[in-house]
Amino acid sequence: MSAVPAAPVAPAAREGLTRRAVFVAAAAAGGGMLIGFASPAQAATAGTGGTAGTAAAPNPFVRIDRAGQVTLILPYVEMGQGAYTSQVQLLAEELEVDPARVKFEAAPPDEKLYGSPLFGGQITGGSGSLRGSWMTLRAAGASARMMLVEAAAQRWKVSAQDCVAVRGEVMHSASGRRIGYGALADAAARLPVPASPALKPVGSHKLIGTSYRRVDTPDKVKGAAKFGIDMHMPGLRYAMVAACPVFNGKLASVDATEAMKIKGVEQVVQIEDAVAVVGATTWAALKGLRALKIEWNEGANAGVSTASMVAQSDAALDRAGLVAVDTGSIASAEANAASRYEAIFRLPLLAHAVLEPINCTVHFRGGDCDVWCGSQIVGRAHQVAVAAAGLPPERVVFHNQLLGGGFGRRLEVDYVTQAVLLAKQVKGPVKITWSREEDMRHDYYRFHNHSRVNVALDAAGRPTGWRHRIVGPNIMARWLPAYQKDNIDLDIIDGASGPYDIPNVFVDFTRNEAPTGMGTGNWRGVGPTRNVFIVESVMDDLAHRAKIDPVEFRRPLLQKSTRTLAAMNLAVAKSGWGEALPPGRGRGIAVFDGFGSFFAMVAQVQVDSAGQLRFERIVCAADVGVAVNPDVVVAQIEGGVIFGLSSVLYGRITVANGRVEQGNFDTYPVLRMQEAPPIEVHLIASTAEPGGVGEPGTAGAIAAVANAVFAATGRRAFALPLDAAQLKGTS
């Protein structure tokens, strides 16, 4: 789900994932088997097998103990997207065990051992969990299975070719003898690890491709699941925090006299830009926080407003940017164009608005520190906790919890640093919680994105040249430098010309940063949520200007993008495209690829005379490669659609006097159940490697709805959200 971009994986990283992954085995502590992934350098040190203490530390995906218990160490975190379930399925498929008997644990912080092969760091985001584990977890399971079979064959003095693994046992086909994995684990751990584990071919899978039940659901239904905000322990204290409401402002003074009179309030602690009240209960801490008399040093941003940021972004449109794409000859295409098209798009500031507010529990004990919270970027969260604690890394233990939503917000680590700095002043464990207002007003926002698109057209009104200038911040310069090329953020340009075969394309990027101190970061769908809306709006506009059906307009431009074309054909067939609709209703289409997947989406909407927009139906066709768990895939796409529809109707953060004006769901609404339309998802059967599914639904929904609104009203959206004032009187 949320979060980092799906820019192309470096060839060396992809090679390392698919061909040079080296698995190492060792005896687990207390007996049994441990198997996981190691880099070629690690493997060279470790050899091909060994005993505990002699092998280089592997990336321990799998443990099998003497009782036969299989434990999977999960490299990717669960934030509602089904990552735990798909990871269990991948392992259980190749290991030949019942997934119901696989225990699982969240991986501890370790960037080297648990780093994503797609992104490098220990990251869950960018629809990368399944793509990152597709080879590694299957190969770990296959390696373990082959070694267990070999151990049984040696015990029985038979050929391994005559033995087969079945549901946690190895069976000798001729004699029918069986032995459980637990009895073989010690011997298997001492065997050489297969250099190229034999993976099951697509089509022979028993678990992959099935809608196996979610492994995280039972505890969530029973209330036993532990999210960060659920942390409790003896002696726990509760803190509510307030940071300066103006970006980059500092704390000037605090009068805690009235706060300390409130029953249950125990302490007031301060850091440079925030203050927290510590109490015996959350309610006491909140009442104490409200009673504080705080003076802030607002600094240079006290005059910042939405208008000033929009004006700054508009001015940046007139500055030449860094060239990101330059194919063919855009100058020649424009010089020889029969006609030209230009449009400017303005996208607003957006918050993540995750359901679980920001929280972090810390127990600082002088020479040791424990941290409990939910993070999408566990290794980096541990690093900043270490820095804030001022302790050696081995003295700081980070316990990652289930996440009540991420969407990119929990790719940031500001709240971890803040919590540790505050907790250093508190005796005993303390849970620091942000109010909803604090959360929304100190987010890492998707910043204003402006674009100018110029298209050169032939006599039939079809594009021969595409020029796209993108204005926005360079998030990856701070967040993931590997996603930089020539000082260009590879996320913000992702999908800037769509999947279309246009011979002359020029894309440039003009960097325009937020005011100092305003957090900007990744938002669900990342680059495509900006660019799919822009590209598909332009293509739709060009089709209507040329008086060509929007589907037929796109079709000749997609002949080389066969998987995208197939998705479009299926979405069109399933949506009733072309069937007449009453006045005030319309259908719109959007097609795109991203995150290794290929999508088409058709939205049907109604707009009444008061400008009220109602979503009637969303039809999505997708080629996501192998759908490891079709139910999880469909749920992810549906969730992405809902996220996108929320932004179409309501997504806009505004700033006045350096302060975010929205504070809760009354002023920053999200889509309600009664507003959600029926969503149909049609998956195209595929044997290709899995693509991402958590992000694309958001991008597709925004674009398809905008085009449907045009079909219903004749009004083209060049800015979001689509509020009633824009649409009033259109039917």
Buried (B, 14 or more C-beta within 10 A) or exposed (E): BBBBBBBEBEEEBBEBBBEEBBBBBBBBEEBBBBBBBBBEEBBEEBEBBBEEEEBBBBBBBBBBBBEBBBBBBBBBBBBBBBBBBBBBBBBBBBBBBEBEEBEBEBBBBBBEBBBBBBBBBBBBBBBBBBBBBBBBBBBBBBBBBBBBBBBBBBBBEBEBEBBBBEEBBBBBEEEEBEBBBBBBBBBBBBBEBBEEBEBBEBEEBEBBBBBBEBBBEEEBEEEEBBBBBBBEEEEBBBBBBBBBBBBBBBBEEBEBEEBBEBEBBBBBBBBEBBBBBBBBEBEBBBBBBBBBEBEBBBBBBBEBBBEEBBEBBBEBBEEEBBEBBEEBBBEBBBEEBEEEBEBBBBBBBBBBBBEBBBBBBBBBEEEEBBBBBBBBBBBBBBBBBBBBBEBEBEBBBBBBBBBBBBBBBBBBBBBBBBBBBBBBBBEBBBBBBBBBBBBBBBBBBBBBBBBBBBBBBBEEBBBBBBBBBBBBBBBBBEBBEEBBEEEBBBBBBBBBBBBBEBBBBBBBBBBBBBBEBBBBBBBBBBBBBBBBBBBBBBBBBBBBEBEBBBBEBBBEBBEEBEBBBBBBBBBBEBBBBEEEBEEBBBBBBBBBBBBBBBBBBBBBBBBBEEBBBBBBBBBBBBBBBBBBBBBBBBBBBBBBBBBBBBBBBBBBBBBEEBBBBBBEBEBBBBBEEEBBBEBBBBBBEBEBBBBBBBBBBBBBBBBBBBBBBBBBBEBBBBBBBBBEEBBBEBB
